[in-house]
């Protein structure tokens, strides 16, 4: 029983294959190498275990992709500075997030960055288990 397994102490959350694949399909078809692509697939303290599968599915693409919690993780700067450095001068930002994940300091930093210089252009995936948003630095096209 999947619910039983998810409720065991120390269990890692699973993500929906359907939602994840929908987001990957749109990103692979529409994102450009000049965009930043960020995923929030689990709580920040355990999200790193999803880094290898994410990069497996995006292997060979020219895309600038990271889990939100892994953005320049080895840098010794506060998270908001690491996030700004990662995004740089990106023309667009794709944010794929599991909606049931509770907001935290990292998602707040991302929201602040988006509010300062980006416009929400579209939500190409809006499922109960995955939401993909596209933000543009300039006008939406």
PyMOL commands that set and color helices and strands:
alter all, ss='L'
color gray80, all
select helices_A, chain A and resi 2-6+17-30+47-57+68-70+79-87+105-117
alter helices_A, ss='H'
color red, helices_A
select strands_A, chain A and resi 36-40+64-67+92-97+119-127+130-136
alter strands_A, ss='S'
color yellow, strands_A
deselect
rebuild
show_as cartoon
